[in-house]
Amino acid sequence: MTEAQKKIIESSAFSFLGVYLNFFLGILSTFSIARIITPTEWGLLLIAESFVAVGAFLCSLFPPGAEGSIEYYIPHLRSLKGNRDVEIRKFILHNYRLRSLSGFIGFFIFFIIIFSTNIELTILQIILILSPKILIALIQNLNIAVILAYQKFKFLFIVMLIHAFMMSIGNFSILLINPINSVLSIAIMNLLGLTITMVISTFYIMKIIPKKNKNSQLEVDYKKDFYKLHKTYGLPLVFTGLIAQMGNLASNLIYLGFGFVQYITYISLCETIITSTLKF
């Protein structure tokens, strides 16, 4: 068996384990939450999470499709002859700079929308606690894209495992301690888990990306080609993602306001529409 074949098998194994182990631990975490809070509180948590998810999407509007471009172009550049470290480094940093700028602008707009809307106090409190997730998830999504581009599936598996375990342990701790406000405690643990995994991933990214070479005379200007690239294939991803996030928010509102049957009906309808569109 060649080294390439071993690498493929190892990467596939860790990718498979990561997805299903994360799914299993997610179920355990969900069951623990169900024992901590009431159905009404669960609905409020879903609404707050949906608002935060929409806010995260608003912050990731530019550059559109940045994660996809990282996952494709870094392996492409690494496969070319010659030393491409300067190009790779500049490409990665260019994505992070643009996404950070977009994130802070979107974060500001998000808060304007939230405070100009008549939202229930409990939902507003949860949103305020979870709001840092918007910027944290922004960076973490880029981190995961770089990790995938470098085919570091083992490390990604470890990060997913750490996050899932932290969420499970946090929820079981809340179950044992029984704090005064369990919903806010769950929101805090959710934020803490994502923050720790983002910090771990960021330090790892700083380790694997090419270091700055002061002796290199190569200057790379991505602005023109970068904007053209994302205009070509990124905008459809933006609108598709926006529709998906709004649909998620609407489904949670329907669940909270009308009940489980209407919620399942809405999900089934959305699934039918999406399936029909993909077949078309």
Secondary structure, DSSP 8 states (H G I E B T S, - for coil): --HHHHHHHHHHHHHHHHHHHHHHHHHHHHHHHHHHS-HHHHHHHHHHHHHHHHHHHHHT-SSTTHHHHHHHHHHHHHHSSS--HHHHHHHHHHHHHHHHHHHHHHHHHHHHHHHTS---HHHHHHHHHHTHHHHHHHHHHHHHHHHHHTT-HHHHHHHHHHHHHHHHHHHHHHHHH--S-HHHHHHHHHHHHHHHHHHHHHHHHHHHS----TT-------HHHHHHHHHHHHHHHHHHHHHHHHHHHHHHHHHHHH-HHHHHHHHHHHHHHHHHHHH-
